Amino acid sequence: MVKELAVISGKGGCGKTTIAASFAALAKDPVIADADVDAADMHILLDPQIKKTETFTGLDVAQKDDDACTDCGECFENCRYGAFDPDFTLHPEKCEGCAVCALVCPVDAIQMVERKAGEAYISDTRFGPLVHAKLHAAEEASGKLVALVRQRAKEVAKEQGKELILIDGPPGTGCTVIASLTGVDLVLVVIEPSLSGIHDSKRVIEVARHFKIPALVCINKFDINEENTEHILEFCKDEGIDVVGKIPYDDTATKAMLVEKTVVEFSDGPLAQTIKATWKEVEEALS
């Protein structure tokens, strides 16, 4: 049976991808999924060799047949997103896909059509297959693209007989996070001991609880504010959440990133040892 682990954080910049990439190096033959489609960066550390590319279409957008148009003005009057000029010129980049223009056009001069919004990839890496994606600038439906990434990861796991899907999730609590979490077996919440880090991590833990997904916590850069770290430990104790790692601040992570390696490949120092110990705790919780 395939297990799914999602590594998430309430806010960006917590070191989530750094930790997830090291987990990919430590795990036994995983399928890796980068679900942060708005700002994917797992590929920077894993140097993927793309084997398959799939076009992603998000929301349908309006397409106008100028020859069929009678200049009645219904599209301009009814569009609430400014996609039409007063002379009825259509600007597809402003279309939000509501389809009201197609509905009110008396001569069917407007149709809703698919628009390419990004790409999804299946790649090979030194740690196993990576499913990742790129959403084009200003495009919507990022949650839909995350769902596609996860579906393709499951298909790869089934085809290749893998037992673990490791998901590097997006930050925050929005639709992409929900799409990353639903149905997984375990969530690891990476928290930094800052006020915003604590606040946002509590929110994402609530999201995990809403979907009845067990959660573990890892405190990254715990020693930059030990008072806040104590607050996190107290909160987790009160909520019955296990803290499986306290990772110190160490510029080894930055040095490893600069040479496109994971921490555990680059060094066997204190930072790497702490990440390895954290992975053992997570691995045990998954079993």
Buried (B, 14 or more C-beta within 10 A) or exposed (E): EBBBBBBBBBBEEBBBBBBBBBBBBBBEEBBBBBBBBBEBBBBEBBEBEEEEEEEBBBBBBBBBEEEEBEEBEBBBEBBEEEBBEEEBEBEEEBBBBBBBBBEBBEEEBBBBEEBEBBBBBBBBBEBBBBBBBBBEEEBBBBBBBBBBBBEBBBEBBEEEEBBBBBBBBBBBBEBBBBBBBBEBBBBBBBBBBBEEBBEBBBEBBEBBBEEEBBBBBBBBBBEEBEEBBEBBBEBBEEEEBEBBBBBBBBEBBEEBBEEEBBBBBBBEEEBBEBBBEBBEBBBEBBE
